């Protein structure tokens, strides 16, 4: 799947979300999207790194401590 395909899926999901809301006012969309997308990213990368946080952090381009914090936030530790 290309970067453009992923972007299309995210865009379609957001459009569906807004349509499902109807007349309700959306709030905290950014945080909702980050939390929704971040967890599967962490799960897949941790699996690819065979649970090695240092390797996973390197793949993600983030500090290992930042990775640990994000794993804890998502209940993945």
Secondary structure by P-SEA (a helix, b strand, c coil): ccaaaaaaaaaaaaaaaaaaaccccccaaaaaaaaaaaaaaaaaaaaaacccaaaaaaaacccaaaaaaaaaaaccc
